[in-house]
């Protein structure tokens, strides 16, 4: 299935060399970030310790680490955004919970400006590069700011693995596994809510009701119809630097409530896999919550058949 909007777009697509996708992938700490590259081409950065705020109008409350940005295509187009003006708390690829209950309180780990909760970077435990690609293991904690003293509700481990491929087209691939465990004898309850969980914030150029381009595993391309549907994958993209670029977000079949429900903002390039859309859930002591996702970035639009094949490989452990 070819995306129907392609016939209406007149774009000059930049030729993408397969060289970057053929090159070894490396991960290296540079200051407060872990930088992943395919050869000399940057793929993405993991923000470890909080960095400098990009604008003077942003309050210190919004400083944070423990997320992925920027994410680039093999052709060098950046598909994510960080601290966007209309949602300062959005950060590339990140994964906080929004509407929660913990020990009788209601911390919000997503909307940092409300000062009810936050996700803090703790440490990078390992960084590696080998013949299969590159990766890292890092730790975060979900801090309840409504407690008499700040109290950690969840501990989280992120394992990130990255690789680059050149056939049948150049692709950059990021695998993320998030493991969340209760840090006390109390569960973290997650009532029914429309968003929270894995978030992806697209490039600022895709703001507006008509600027972003979307496709899901159900074949849907209308963002209003996509919202609150369930899909095993979703492609988020748009026009950048004279061509189309985007990211396919693949939901692993082992994930809780797979295929997970989707939150897609009506006018902003914001996508979320939100399993709590289907009803109340909770993370219990002694029962880790494990979520797995794959992000595939590419230059040019991707077809349903292409992404179906990518998802089949992911589900098969390839």
N, C-alpha and C positions, 0 to 999 in steps of 0.2 A: 504494500500500500504506500503510494507516494503522497506526501503531505499535500493537501489540496491548495494551500496558499502559495506553493512554489510557482504556479503558473501566473500569479499576480505580481510576483516580485521580479524586479529587474536589478540584478546585483552583479558586480564583478567580484568573483570569488578569488581570493589569493591562493596561488598554487602552494601546496604544502609538501615540503620535502619529506620523504620517508626516513631521512637520515636520523632525525631525533628519535623516531620510534624504534630504529634499529640499534640505538646506542644503549650501553649499560645504564641502569638507573642507580643513582646514588642518593644518600641522605646524609646531610652534614649540618651540625649546629652552627649557626651564624648569629651571634648575639642572643636575642631572646626568641629566635625562631629556628626550626628545623627545616632546611630547604631541600626539596627533592628535585633532582634534575635527571633528564635523559640526555646523556652526553653533556653538552653545555647549555641545553635548552631547559629553562625552568618549567617544572610541572605544577608545583604548588608549594605552599608554606604552611607548616603547623605553628601557630602562635602559642608559645609556651608561656613564659612569664608575660604579664600584661605589658603592652608597648605604650608608646606615646600616643596621646589623643590626636587625631588628625586635624581637628578644628578647635578654635578657642571657645566656641559656643557650647561645647559638650561638657557637661558636669563630670567631676571625678567619679561620681556614682557609677558611671557607665564603663569605667576601665575594667577590662577583664582579659584573661588568657584562656587557653584550652579550646581552641577552635581552628578551623582550616580556612585560610585566605591569604593571598589570592590563588585561585585555581585557573590554570591556563589550558588552552588547546595546543595541539602540536604546532599550529601555525602562530601561536603567541597571543591569541585573543583571550582576554581575562573575562571569565564567565560569572564570577562572583562579585559581591559588593560587601563593604564593611562600614559600619556606622552611617548608613544612609540617613539623609535628613528627615525622611518621613517615618522612619522606625530606627532610631539610633541604636536600639538594643539588638538589631539583626547583625549577624556576623558570619558571612560566608556559609560554611557548614558547621552547625553547632547543634546541641541536643539537650536543652533544659526542659523541665516540666513546668506547666503553667498553673493550672487550678489544682491545688493539692490540699490534703489534710494530714497533719503530723502532730500527734500528742495534743489534740484539741485546738491546734492553731492552723492557720491557712497560709503558709508561706508560698510565695510565687517566685520561682527560680528563673523565670523567663523575663518578666518585666522589671528589670533591675532598677529603673527609675523610681519605683514605688517603695524601694528599700524594705521589702518583705522577705527577700531571699536572694541568693546568688549562687553561681557555680564558680568555684575557685580552682585555678590550676595549682597542683601540688608538686609534681616532679616528673621529669622524664627519666625513666628507669633504664631504657635501652634504645640505642639507635644502631641500625646495621645496613650494610649493602653487600649483596652476594650475587651469585649467578641467576637466582630466581627473581631478583628485584631488590627493593629496599623497604625499610620499615622502621617503626618505632613503637614503644610502649610507654604510655604516659598515664598519670593519675590525676583525677579531679575530685572535688568534694562539693556536695550540695548543702549549703549552709542556710539554716533557718534563722532569719534575723528578727523574728517575732518572739523568740524565746527570751527569758530574762537575760541570758548571755547567749551570744551566737552559738548555735548548736548544729553539728553535722548530722543530717538525716540520712544521706546516702554517700557511699564511696563509689567512685567510678574509675574503671580502667578502660582506656582506649588503646586498641591495637590497630595500627595503620600499616597496610602493605601497599606498595605501588609497583606498577610495571608499565612498559610501553610496548605496543605492537605496531607492526607496519602493514599487515595483511589481514583482510582485503583492503583496509585503508588505515592510515595512521590514527592511533587511538592512545590516549592516556587513561590509565585505569587506577582507581583508588579503592581499596577495600577497607572498610571500617567495621570493627567489632567493638561495641560498647557493652561492658559488663557492669551492672549496677547492683550493689549489695547494701543492705541496711547496716548502718553503723551503730545502732542501738537495738534494744529488744522491741522497739516500736516499729510498726509498718509505715510505709508512706502510701497513703490512700490517694487514688487518682479518680475523682468523680467524673461523670460524663462531661465532656467539654469538646469544643470544636477544634482546638489546636494545642500543641505541646508534644514534645518528643523530638524526632529528627527534623531539623529545619535546613532549608537551602534558600539563600538570598541571591537572586540573579543580578546581573550587571545593571547599573543605574540607567543605561540606555533603554532598558526594557520597561521602564515605568510608563504607566498609562494603560487604559483598558484595551488599546489596540496594538501596543508595541511588542508585547511578548508573544511567543509562538509555543504551542504545547501539543503533545501527543501522548496518549496513554495506551496501555496494553489492551484496553477495550476498544481502541480505534477512535476515541474522542479527541477533538481538537478545540472545542469550545470551552474556554476556561470556566464559564458559569455552569456548564453541564458537568465538567470534571469535578468541581468542588463537592466534597462529601460522597464521592464514589469510591470504590475500592479498586486497586490496580496492582499488579505484580511489578509494574515498572511505569515510569513517567519520564518523558523527555521535556526539558525546559530549555528554551532557547530564544533567539532573536537575531536581529541584524546588528553586526559589530564591524566597524572598520571596513565597510564596503562588502561584507559577505555575511553569511549565516554561520552562527556557532551555537553550541549548546552542550548540555550535559544530560545523559540518560541516568536516572536514579533507579537502581534495581533493588527490590525488596526480597530478601532471602526467604525461601519457603519455610524455614524453621522459625521465623519470627512470630511472635505472639499475635494472634488474630489475623494471620496471613490469609488473603492479601489485605494489607492494612488500608484503612480509610485515608483519604487525601483531603488536606486543606489547601486550596489554591485561592490566593487573594484576588478579588475582582479587578483591582487596578494596579497592583504592585507585583513585581517579579518575586513573589514569595510562595514557596512550596513547603508542605509539611506532611510527613507520615504521622498520623495521630490515632493510635489504636483505641484511645479512650473515647473516640466518637461513637463507638459501638456500645458504650455503657461503662459503669463503674469498674475499676480494676485497682489492684494494689500490689506493691512490692513488699514481700513479707520477709522477716528475718529467716536466714538460712535457705532462701530460695532466690538465687540471683536472677535478675532480669537481663537477658542477653538479646541484643538487637544487632543484626548484621545487614549492611548495605554496601552496594558497589556503585561507584560513580564513574561513568565513561564519558570523557570529553572528546569532542571531535569538531573539526571545521566542516561546514556544510550541514544541511539538514540530514537527519537519519530517518530511515523508513521503519515501518512496523516490523517488516520481515527481518531487517538487520538487528533490531533490538530484541526481537523474540529469540534470535539465535544467540545473542549475547547473554540473555537471561537463562536460556537452556544450559549454556556453558557454566554460568555461575551456579545454578542449581545443582549441576553435576560435579561441582568442586573443581572446575578447571580455572 
